Amino acid sequence: MPYFHQSHPKEPADQREKMLETPVDRLILSLAAPTIVSMLVTSIYNMADTYFVSQLNTSASGAVGVVFSLMAIIQAVGFTVGMGAGSIASRLLGQGRGEEADIYASSGVAAALVVGAAMAALGQAFRGEIMWLLGSTETIYPYAMDYAFYITLGAPVMILSFTLNNLLRWQGKANLSVLGLATGGILNILLDPVFIYGFNMGIGGAGAATLFSQCVSLTILAALFMLGKSELRVSVGKLSHAPGTYLAILKQGMPSFFRQGVLSAATMALNYNAKLYGDAAVAALSIVTKVFMLIQSIVIGFGQGFQPVLGYNYGAGRLDRVKEAVWFSVRICTVILTVGAVAGFVLAPQVITLFRRDDALVIAIGTRAFRWQCLTLPLGAVLVFANMFFQSLGKSWRAVVLAVCRQGLYIPLVYLMTGRFGLGGLERTQTVADLLAFVLAAGVMAHYFKLEFGKEKK
C-alpha cells in the first residue's frame, strides 16, 4: 500500500471556518464548480469513446454500450470505497477528530487496491462469458472482447483513482480532486483518434487510450497526497485491522454501489431487450444513454460539491445550513435540467446524427428515445440529491433505497413495456421509471424534512 503522507497536519482553522461559516450558496458553488468540470470531462471522454468508435460501424458502437455495464460495476466499487471512507472522514473532520479520519482514509485506499486487483483477475479470466452475459450479439461480441480487455485490466487503477478523488472532495478540496480526473479525461479524448486510427488498433485503441489516461489520473491524485495537499494522512501505519472499519466504509458507500451497480444491471436489461431489434437498437440506445449521462453529470457534479457541505455541517450540528444547502441545490439544478430538456427535445435528431450519420435506423430509434427521456429530465435534481442527502448524513439505508429505486424500477419495466409495446415500449421505459422514482424520492425527502427539521420550530 502506498505511503501518501509523511505527517498528520492539524486541520487548519481557516478550512473549518470555510466549511461552517461561508455563506452556503457561495460555498456550494465554489466546491461544485470543479466537480462539475470533473464529471463533465469524465462523461465527455466516456462519450468520446462512443463517438470515435461509432465512426467504425454500428456493431462497434453497440460494443461500447455492452462494455459500459462492466465499467459501471468497476466505477460502482470505486465510488463505494471512496464515498464510504470520504463520508465518514468528512464528519470526523467536522468534529475535529482528524486522527480517526486518517484511519478510514488509509483503510479505504487499501480496500481499493485489493478489490481492484481481484476484479482485474476475474475480468481477464472470464471476459468472454461476461460479454455474453452483458448482452452481446454475435456481431457485437468480437468488438466487445477487444474493448473489454483494457477496461478489465485497468480495474485497480480506476477504483483507486475514484477513491483518492473522493477522499479529496469530501475534505472540501474539490479544486484539487478535479486535477487528476480532468487531466486524464482530456488526455483520453486526445488519444482516442490516435490509438484507434493512427495506430490502427480499432476499438481496442479506445480501450488502450482509456487505460493509459486513467494511469495518468492516478499518478496525479497520488502525488497530491504525497505532497501534503490533503488534510487526511494515508499510510500503512494508519491501516485498520478491525473488520468493523471496513464494514462501516461499506455501509456508508453502499448507496453509491447500488446506484452504479443497479445502473449496470439496468444497462444489461436494456441491451438484452434492444438486441431483439438488432445492432441498430443497441447502438442507438447506447448513444442516448451516454448523452444523458453527460447532461446528468452536471447534477451529479453539483451534488458532489454540496455533499461535503452537508457532511461537515451535519457533523458540527449546523442543521440550518444543511437544509439551506439542499433547497439551494435543488432549485439551481432543476432550472439547468429544464433548459437542457427543452434544448434536447428540439435538437435530438442532430445529436444522434453526430454519432451515426450513415445509419438512418440508429438515428430514428435514438431520436424517439432521446425525446421521451427529455420529458422527465427536470425531475433529475430531486432524484439525485435525495440519495446524496441521506448518504451525506449517514442515513445509509434510506440512501440505498433511493439509489436503487430509479434503475431498480427500470429493470422490470423494460421487460414489461418491451413485451407489451415492442420497440416503442423500450424507448419509453426510462421516462416511466423516472416518473415513478421521483414520486418516491420526493415523498421520502418531504417526510424526513417534516419529521427532523420541523423540530427546529418547536
C-alpha positions as CSV (number, residue, x, y, z in Angstrom):
1,M,0.0,0.0,0.0
2,P,1.4,3.4,-0.9
3,Y,2.6,5.8,1.8
4,F,1.0,9.1,0.7
5,H,1.8,11.4,3.6
6,Q,4.7,11.9,6.0
7,S,3.0,13.5,8.9
8,H,-0.5,14.3,10.0
9,P,-1.2,18.0,9.8
10,K,-3.6,19.6,12.2
11,E,-6.7,20.7,10.3
12,P,-6.3,24.4,9.6
13,A,-8.8,26.7,11.4
14,D,-9.5,28.5,8.1
15,Q,-10.6,25.3,6.5
16,R,-13.1,24.6,9.3
17,E,-14.3,28.2,9.2
18,K,-14.7,28.0,5.5
19,M,-16.9,24.9,5.7
20,L,-19.0,26.1,8.7
21,E,-19.3,29.9,8.2
22,T,-19.0,30.7,4.4
23,P,-22.5,31.5,3.0
24,V,-24.0,28.3,1.8
25,D,-24.7,29.3,-1.8
26,R,-21.2,30.6,-2.3
27,L,-19.6,27.6,-0.6
28,I,-21.5,25.1,-2.7
29,L,-20.8,26.9,-5.9
30,S,-17.1,27.1,-5.1
31,L,-17.0,23.4,-4.4
32,A,-19.4,22.3,-7.1
33,A,-17.7,24.2,-10.0
34,P,-14.6,21.9,-10.1
35,T,-16.6,18.7,-9.5
36,I,-19.0,19.6,-12.3
37,V,-16.0,20.1,-14.6
38,S,-14.6,16.8,-13.5
39,M,-17.9,15.0,-14.1
40,L,-18.4,16.7,-17.4
41,V,-14.9,15.8,-18.6
42,T,-15.3,12.2,-17.4
43,S,-18.6,11.9,-19.2
44,I,-17.2,13.6,-22.3
45,Y,-14.3,11.2,-22.5
46,N,-16.6,8.2,-22.0
47,M,-18.8,9.7,-24.8
48,A,-15.6,10.3,-26.8
49,D,-15.1,6.5,-26.9
50,T,-18.6,6.1,-28.2
51,Y,-18.2,8.9,-30.8
52,F,-14.9,7.7,-32.3
53,V,-15.8,4.0,-32.1
54,S,-19.2,4.7,-33.7
55,Q,-17.4,6.0,-36.8
56,L,-16.1,2.4,-37.4
57,N,-19.5,0.8,-37.7
58,T,-22.8,0.1,-35.9
59,S,-21.7,-3.1,-34.2
60,A,-18.6,-1.4,-32.7
61,S,-20.9,1.4,-31.4
62,G,-23.1,-1.3,-29.8
63,A,-20.0,-2.9,-28.2
64,V,-19.3,0.3,-26.2
65,G,-22.8,0.1,-24.8
66,V,-22.3,-3.5,-23.8
67,V,-19.0,-2.9,-22.1
68,F,-20.4,0.2,-20.4
69,S,-22.2,-2.2,-18.0
70,L,-18.8,-3.6,-16.9
71,M,-17.4,-0.1,-16.5
72,A,-20.4,0.8,-14.3
73,I,-19.6,-2.1,-12.0
74,I,-16.0,-1.1,-11.7
75,Q,-16.9,2.5,-11.0
76,A,-19.5,1.4,-8.5
77,V,-16.8,-0.3,-6.4
78,G,-14.6,2.8,-6.7
79,F,-17.4,5.1,-5.6
80,T,-18.4,2.7,-2.8
81,V,-15.0,2.8,-1.2
82,G,-14.3,6.4,-1.9
83,M,-17.7,7.7,-0.9
84,G,-17.8,5.5,2.1
85,A,-14.4,6.4,3.5
86,G,-14.8,10.0,2.5
87,S,-18.2,10.5,4.0
88,I,-17.1,9.2,7.4
89,A,-13.8,11.1,7.3
90,S,-15.7,14.3,6.4
91,R,-18.0,14.1,9.5
92,L,-15.0,13.2,11.7
93,L,-13.1,16.3,10.4
94,G,-16.2,18.3,11.2
95,Q,-16.0,17.0,14.7
96,G,-12.2,17.8,15.0
97,R,-11.3,14.1,15.1
98,G,-8.5,14.1,12.4
99,E,-6.6,11.0,13.6
100,E,-9.7,8.8,13.3
101,A,-10.4,10.2,9.9
102,D,-6.9,9.1,8.8
103,I,-7.7,5.5,9.7
104,Y,-10.8,5.4,7.4
105,A,-8.9,7.1,4.6
106,S,-5.9,4.7,4.8
107,S,-8.2,1.7,5.1
108,G,-10.2,2.8,2.1
109,V,-7.2,3.0,-0.1
110,A,-6.0,-0.5,1.0
111,A,-9.5,-1.9,0.2
112,A,-9.5,-0.2,-3.2
113,L,-6.2,-1.9,-4.1
114,V,-7.2,-5.3,-3.0
115,V,-10.7,-5.3,-4.6
116,G,-9.4,-3.7,-7.8
117,A,-6.7,-6.4,-8.3
118,A,-9.3,-9.1,-7.7
119,M,-11.7,-7.6,-10.2
120,A,-9.0,-7.3,-12.8
121,A,-8.1,-11.0,-12.4
122,L,-11.7,-12.2,-12.6
123,G,-12.4,-9.9,-15.6
124,Q,-9.5,-11.2,-17.6
125,A,-10.2,-14.9,-16.8
126,F,-13.9,-14.7,-17.6
127,R,-14.0,-11.9,-20.2
128,G,-15.8,-14.0,-22.9
129,E,-18.5,-15.2,-20.5
130,I,-19.0,-11.7,-19.2
131,M,-19.5,-10.2,-22.7
132,W,-22.3,-12.7,-23.5
133,L,-23.9,-12.0,-20.0
134,L,-23.9,-8.3,-20.7
135,G,-26.0,-8.7,-23.9
136,S,-23.6,-9.0,-26.8
137,T,-24.9,-10.1,-30.2
138,E,-22.9,-12.4,-32.5
139,T,-21.7,-9.4,-34.4
140,I,-21.0,-7.1,-31.4
141,Y,-19.1,-9.8,-29.4
142,P,-15.6,-9.6,-31.1
143,Y,-15.6,-5.8,-30.7
144,A,-16.7,-6.0,-27.1
145,M,-13.9,-8.5,-26.3
146,D,-11.2,-6.2,-27.7
147,Y,-12.6,-3.2,-25.8
148,A,-13.1,-5.0,-22.6
149,F,-9.6,-6.4,-22.4
150,Y,-8.2,-2.9,-21.5
151,I,-11.2,-2.0,-19.3
152,T,-10.8,-5.1,-17.1
153,L,-7.0,-4.7,-17.0
154,G,-7.5,-1.1,-15.6
155,A,-9.9,-2.0,-12.8
156,P,-7.4,-1.4,-10.0
157,V,-6.3,1.9,-11.5
158,M,-9.9,3.1,-11.9
159,I,-11.1,2.1,-8.5
160,L,-8.1,3.6,-6.7
161,S,-8.5,6.9,-8.7
162,F,-12.1,7.2,-7.7
163,T,-11.2,6.5,-4.1
164,L,-8.5,9.2,-3.9
165,N,-10.6,11.6,-5.8
166,N,-13.5,11.2,-3.3
167,L,-11.2,11.5,-0.3
168,L,-10.0,14.9,-1.5
169,R,-13.5,16.0,-2.5
170,W,-15.1,15.2,0.9
171,Q,-12.5,17.4,2.6
172,G,-13.8,20.3,0.6
173,K,-10.7,20.3,-1.7
174,A,-12.7,19.9,-4.9
175,N,-10.2,22.1,-6.9
176,L,-7.5,19.5,-6.2
177,S,-9.7,16.5,-6.8
178,V,-10.6,17.6,-10.3
179,L,-7.0,17.8,-11.4
180,G,-6.5,14.1,-11.8
181,L,-9.7,13.0,-13.4
182,A,-10.0,16.1,-15.7
183,T,-6.4,15.8,-16.9
184,G,-6.9,12.1,-17.6
185,G,-10.2,12.8,-19.3
186,I,-8.8,15.4,-21.7
187,L,-5.9,13.1,-22.5
188,N,-8.3,10.3,-23.3
189,I,-10.1,12.5,-25.8
190,L,-6.9,13.4,-27.5
191,L,-5.6,9.9,-27.6
192,D,-8.7,8.1,-28.9
193,P,-8.3,9.0,-32.5
194,V,-4.5,8.4,-32.3
195,F,-4.9,4.9,-30.9
196,I,-8.0,3.9,-32.9
197,Y,-6.9,5.3,-36.3
198,G,-3.3,6.4,-36.1
199,F,-2.1,3.1,-34.6
200,N,-4.8,1.2,-36.4
201,M,-5.9,-0.6,-33.2
202,G,-9.7,-0.2,-33.9
203,I,-12.0,-0.4,-30.9
204,G,-9.1,-1.8,-28.8
205,G,-7.4,1.5,-29.3
206,A,-10.2,3.2,-27.4
207,G,-9.7,0.9,-24.5
208,A,-6.0,1.4,-24.5
209,A,-6.4,5.1,-24.6
210,T,-8.7,4.9,-21.6
211,L,-6.3,2.8,-19.6
212,F,-3.3,5.0,-20.3
213,S,-5.3,8.1,-19.4
214,Q,-6.5,6.5,-16.1
215,C,-2.9,5.8,-15.1
216,V,-2.1,9.4,-15.6
217,S,-5.1,10.4,-13.5
218,L,-4.0,8.1,-10.7
219,T,-0.4,9.4,-10.7
220,I,-1.6,13.0,-10.3
221,L,-4.0,12.2,-7.5
222,A,-1.4,10.1,-5.6
223,A,1.1,12.9,-6.0
224,L,-1.3,15.4,-4.3
225,F,-1.4,13.1,-1.2
226,M,2.4,12.7,-1.3
227,L,3.0,16.4,-1.5
228,G,0.9,17.1,1.6
229,K,-2.1,18.7,-0.2
230,S,-4.6,16.6,1.8
231,E,-5.7,17.1,5.4
232,L,-6.0,13.3,5.5
233,R,-3.0,11.1,6.1
234,V,-2.9,7.9,4.1
235,S,-0.2,5.5,5.3
236,V,0.4,1.8,6.2
237,G,0.7,2.9,9.9
238,K,-2.9,4.1,9.9
239,L,-4.3,1.0,8.3
240,S,-7.1,-0.5,10.5
241,H,-7.1,-4.2,11.4
242,A,-10.6,-4.1,12.7
243,P,-13.3,-5.6,10.4
244,G,-15.7,-3.0,11.7
245,T,-13.8,-0.2,10.0
246,Y,-14.3,-1.8,6.6
247,L,-17.9,-2.7,7.3
248,A,-18.5,0.9,8.2
249,I,-16.9,2.1,4.9
250,L,-19.0,-0.5,3.0
251,K,-22.2,0.6,4.8
252,Q,-21.7,4.3,4.1
253,G,-20.6,3.7,0.5
254,M,-23.4,1.2,-0.2
255,P,-25.8,3.8,-1.7
256,S,-23.1,4.6,-4.3
257,F,-22.6,0.9,-5.1
258,F,-26.3,0.3,-5.6
259,R,-26.7,3.5,-7.6
260,Q,-23.9,2.4,-10.0
261,G,-24.5,-1.3,-9.7
262,V,-28.2,-1.2,-10.5
263,L,-27.3,1.1,-13.4
264,S,-25.1,-1.7,-14.7
265,A,-27.9,-4.2,-14.3
266,A,-30.4,-1.8,-16.0
267,T,-28.0,-1.4,-18.9
268,M,-27.7,-5.2,-19.2
269,A,-31.5,-5.4,-19.3
270,L,-31.6,-2.7,-21.9
271,N,-29.1,-4.5,-24.1
272,Y,-30.9,-7.8,-23.8
273,N,-34.2,-6.3,-24.9
274,A,-32.6,-4.0,-27.6
275,K,-30.7,-6.8,-29.3
276,L,-34.1,-8.3,-30.2
277,Y,-34.3,-5.4,-32.7
278,G,-30.7,-5.7,-34.0
279,D,-27.4,-3.9,-33.6
280,A,-29.0,-0.6,-34.6
281,A,-31.2,-0.6,-31.5
282,V,-28.3,-1.5,-29.2
283,A,-26.2,1.3,-30.7
284,A,-28.9,3.9,-30.7
285,L,-29.9,3.4,-27.0
286,S,-26.2,3.2,-26.0
287,I,-25.7,6.7,-27.6
288,V,-28.8,8.1,-25.8
289,T,-27.6,6.7,-22.5
290,K,-24.1,8.3,-22.9
291,V,-25.5,11.7,-23.9
292,F,-27.9,11.7,-21.0
293,M,-25.1,10.8,-18.7
294,L,-23.3,13.9,-19.9
295,I,-26.3,16.1,-19.1
296,Q,-26.9,14.4,-15.7
297,S,-23.2,14.7,-14.8
298,I,-23.9,18.4,-14.2
299,V,-26.3,17.5,-11.4
300,I,-24.1,14.7,-10.0
301,G,-21.1,17.1,-10.1
302,F,-23.2,19.7,-8.3
303,G,-24.2,17.1,-5.7
304,Q,-20.6,16.1,-5.2
305,G,-20.0,19.8,-4.4
306,F,-22.8,20.0,-1.9
307,Q,-22.2,16.7,-0.1
308,P,-19.1,17.8,1.8
309,V,-21.1,20.9,3.0
310,L,-23.8,18.5,4.2
311,G,-21.4,16.1,5.9
312,Y,-19.2,18.8,7.5
313,N,-22.1,20.9,8.8
314,Y,-24.2,17.9,9.9
315,G,-21.2,16.6,11.9
316,A,-20.9,20.1,13.5
317,G,-24.7,20.3,14.3
318,R,-25.4,23.1,11.9
319,L,-28.8,21.8,10.6
320,D,-29.8,25.2,9.4
321,R,-27.0,25.2,6.9
322,V,-27.8,21.6,5.9
323,K,-31.4,22.5,5.0
324,E,-30.3,25.6,3.2
325,A,-27.8,23.6,1.1
326,V,-30.4,21.1,-0.1
327,W,-33.0,23.7,-1.2
328,F,-30.5,25.9,-2.9
329,S,-29.0,22.9,-4.9
330,V,-32.4,21.5,-5.9
331,R,-33.6,24.9,-7.2
332,I,-30.5,25.6,-9.3
333,C,-30.2,22.2,-10.8
334,T,-33.9,21.9,-11.7
335,V,-33.6,25.1,-13.8
336,I,-30.5,23.8,-15.5
337,L,-32.1,20.5,-16.3
338,T,-35.3,22.2,-17.6
339,V,-33.2,24.2,-20.1
340,G,-31.4,21.1,-21.1
341,A,-34.6,19.2,-21.6
342,V,-36.1,21.8,-24.0
343,A,-32.9,22.1,-26.0
344,G,-32.5,18.3,-26.1
345,F,-36.1,17.7,-27.3
346,V,-35.6,20.2,-30.2
347,L,-32.1,19.0,-31.2
348,A,-32.5,15.3,-30.7
349,P,-32.1,14.2,-34.4
350,Q,-28.9,16.3,-34.8
351,V,-27.4,14.9,-31.6
352,I,-27.8,11.3,-32.7
353,T,-26.6,12.1,-36.2
354,L,-23.3,13.3,-34.8
355,F,-22.5,9.7,-33.8
356,R,-24.0,7.5,-36.7
357,R,-24.9,9.8,-39.6
358,D,-24.8,6.9,-42.1
359,D,-27.4,4.7,-40.3
360,A,-30.9,6.0,-40.6
361,L,-32.4,3.4,-38.3
362,V,-30.0,4.3,-35.5
363,I,-31.0,8.0,-35.9
364,A,-34.7,7.2,-35.9
365,I,-34.6,4.9,-32.8
366,G,-32.2,7.3,-30.9
367,T,-34.3,10.4,-31.6
368,R,-37.5,8.9,-30.3
369,A,-35.8,7.6,-27.1
370,F,-34.0,10.8,-26.6
371,R,-37.2,12.9,-26.7
372,W,-39.0,10.6,-24.3
373,Q,-36.3,11.0,-21.7
374,C,-36.3,14.8,-22.1
375,L,-39.8,14.8,-20.7
376,T,-38.7,13.8,-17.2
377,L,-35.2,15.2,-17.3
378,P,-36.1,18.2,-15.0
379,L,-37.0,15.7,-12.2
380,G,-33.4,14.6,-12.1
381,A,-32.3,17.1,-9.4
382,V,-34.6,15.6,-6.8
383,L,-33.8,12.0,-7.9
384,V,-30.0,12.6,-7.4
385,F,-30.0,14.9,-4.4
386,A,-32.4,12.8,-2.3
387,N,-30.0,9.9,-2.4
388,M,-26.9,12.1,-1.8
389,F,-28.6,13.9,1.1
390,F,-29.2,10.8,3.1
391,Q,-25.8,9.4,2.3
392,S,-24.1,12.6,3.5
393,L,-26.0,12.4,6.8
394,G,-25.0,8.8,7.4
395,K,-28.6,7.6,6.8
396,S,-27.4,4.7,4.7
397,W,-30.5,2.6,4.4
398,R,-32.7,5.5,3.2
399,A,-29.9,6.4,0.7
400,V,-29.7,2.8,-0.5
401,V,-33.5,2.6,-1.2
402,L,-33.4,5.9,-3.2
403,A,-30.2,4.8,-5.0
404,V,-31.9,1.6,-6.2
405,C,-35.3,2.9,-7.0
406,R,-34.7,4.7,-10.3
407,Q,-32.9,1.9,-12.2
408,G,-34.4,-0.7,-9.9
409,L,-37.8,0.2,-11.3
410,Y,-36.4,0.3,-14.8
411,I,-35.3,-3.3,-14.8
412,P,-38.8,-5.0,-14.5
413,L,-40.4,-2.1,-16.5
414,V,-38.1,-2.7,-19.5
415,Y,-39.2,-6.3,-19.8
416,L,-42.9,-5.4,-19.2
417,M,-43.0,-2.5,-21.6
418,T,-41.0,-4.1,-24.3
419,G,-43.2,-7.2,-24.1
420,R,-46.3,-5.1,-24.3
421,F,-45.4,-2.3,-26.7
422,G,-42.3,-3.6,-28.5
423,L,-39.6,-1.2,-29.5
424,G,-41.8,1.8,-28.6
425,G,-42.1,0.5,-25.1
426,L,-38.4,0.0,-24.9
427,E,-37.9,3.7,-25.9
428,R,-40.3,5.0,-23.3
429,T,-39.2,2.8,-20.3
430,Q,-36.7,5.2,-18.7
431,T,-39.3,8.0,-18.8
432,V,-41.9,5.9,-16.9
433,A,-39.2,4.7,-14.4
434,D,-38.1,8.3,-13.7
435,L,-41.6,9.5,-13.0
436,L,-42.3,6.7,-10.5
437,A,-38.9,7.2,-8.8
438,F,-39.5,10.9,-8.5
439,V,-42.7,10.3,-6.6
440,L,-40.9,8.0,-4.2
441,A,-37.9,10.2,-3.7
442,A,-39.9,13.4,-3.2
443,G,-42.1,11.6,-0.7
444,V,-39.2,10.3,1.4
445,M,-37.5,13.7,1.4
446,A,-40.6,15.5,2.4
447,H,-41.3,13.1,5.2
448,Y,-37.8,13.4,6.6
449,F,-37.8,17.2,6.5
450,K,-41.1,17.3,8.3
451,L,-40.1,14.8,10.9
452,E,-36.5,16.0,11.6
453,F,-36.1,19.6,10.5
454,G,-39.6,20.5,11.7
455,K,-38.3,20.1,15.3
456,E,-36.3,23.3,15.0
457,K,-39.5,25.4,15.1
458,K,-40.9,23.7,18.2
